[in-house]
Every structure is written in C-alpha cells, then in structure tokens.
Amino acid sequence: MMTICLLLSVLVMNAQIKNAKTETVKIFGNCGMCKTKIEKAGNLKNIAQVDWNEDTKIATLTYDESKTNQDEILKRIALVGYDSEKFLAPNDTYSKLPGCCQYDREAKVPVKESIKVDAISRETELVKDNTAISENQETNQLQPVFDNYFSLKDALVKTDAKTTSAKSKELLASIEAVKMETLKMDVHMVWMKVLKELSADAKSISETQDIKKQRDSFKSLSKNTYELIKVSKPTEPVYYQYCPMQDANWLSKENAVKNPYYGSQMLTCGKTVETIK
C-alpha cells in the first residue's frame, strides 16, 4: 500500500509539474521535523517537489528541468541546515538546528593516509585555482547585468526614451544569459529572489518609449539590482542614491548626483545614502 501511495503521489506531482524529471538523492537528517524543513526548503509551486524519507534518508526530487535543477534544490536545502552528498550546510546553520535534528555529519572527501604530501599540495593548489576560476566566471557573467543597468540609468538622466528602451533590451539579454547554477550560494539565493521582477521590469522598459512609464519601472528595477549588487561585492565602489521627490532610489558609479527620475529638470536633486564596496 505504501508503494502504491508513493507511486500515486509521484504521478500527481508529474501532472502538476511540466517537463517533470524525477531523481533520488541522499539528504542527511533525523526526524519528522527535519522532513518538514527539508521539504519546505526544496519545494517550489509547480516547479519542484521534494519527498524525504526519514528512515532511508533518501529524497525523491521531482522538478521542471527547464526552470530548475538538482543543484538549485539541494542548495536551498543546505541553507536551512541539511547536508546532501553534493552540498554541505553552513556550520552556523547546522549548529542552530534543534538537538533532535543534529544528524551525524560525514566527511565528503576523506583524505587517504596513503596520499603523499606533495600530492596533497598539488590537490590544494588545484582547488585554489578552480575556486579563482569559478569566482571570475561569476563576476564576468554578472558584470554585463550591472553595466547595462548603468547605461540604462544614464539614458534616463538624459531623458532619452529611445536609448533607454534599447539599453533595457540589452539588460534583458544579459539577465537571460546568466547561468545561475554557477553562482556562489549567497548570490544564487538573491538571484532567484529578484530574477522574476528584474526580468519583468527590464522587459517593461524595453517595450515602451514613454519616459514616465520607463521611470516608474526603473524604481523596482533599481531596488532589485541593489539587492544583487550588494551581495555580489563589486570591485569598485557603487553609490546608492535617493530621490526625495519620488521616494525612490537608484545606483550610480559616481558619487555626484545625476537624478534619472527628472533629468535636467532637477538633475542634482537627491543624495547618496550608501556606498557599496
């Protein structure tokens, strides 16, 4: 009966989730409370469904492979304290789990005693090199998003609706080009949070040459870009500025205020409220 129920639940999930792919993976935990947290963290309505068995520690993942993947699901679960065979939960998050939920943690890559010291050194250097490459890839793929945002902002400062629309199309293309699975976990989580609105605002601005409508959408675009650039830690200072007349913010590469909500009408209206480094 349990097998039949499980099969039926998988069939129901597959019916709700398009392009459904089902996989099983081990996730460490202990009890019913763990089950609730693991499944809540992994689930996304009509996109991903997690069913975790506390006896076997095996989770069944069913997800729309056109919108997410196994790594994204396991990262979300790791962020609430639960290790998988691919991702370790942050130590401070694990330590905050209730005592009944603190499972035995296992080393994912045990060092063999037979490995010579020079071999270990070579592996350590390789890990460092790969980490540097990964960080560079992340910076490189997010930089076009930020650069296109600043170009769009500059067009609004000039009250140039046609250029604003064109720059917004470039921004949308750079957003769609980002491979979220390569982002570091903290950046990845913010990206997932802001992606939908970021794309919608860029699309909205690109589809009109009404400067007022463009500026209205720019408010939300700036708010979400701020969240993303703040967690990304830019290599050069970025200034978060505020317009009291619109009660809205924007980002700039220079400290001097050039207001994108009014352009030449009130070019210097506003102030810098935060410097992001």
PyMOL commands that set and color helices and strands:
alter all, ss='L'
color gray80, all
select helices_A, chain A and resi 2-16+32-42+70-79+91-95+99-101+117-157+161-177+180-182+185-206+211-232+263-266
alter helices_A, ss='H'
color red, helices_A
select strands_A, chain A and resi 20-26+48-52+58-64+238-243+248-252+271-276
alter strands_A, ss='S'
color yellow, strands_A
deselect
rebuild
show_as cartoon
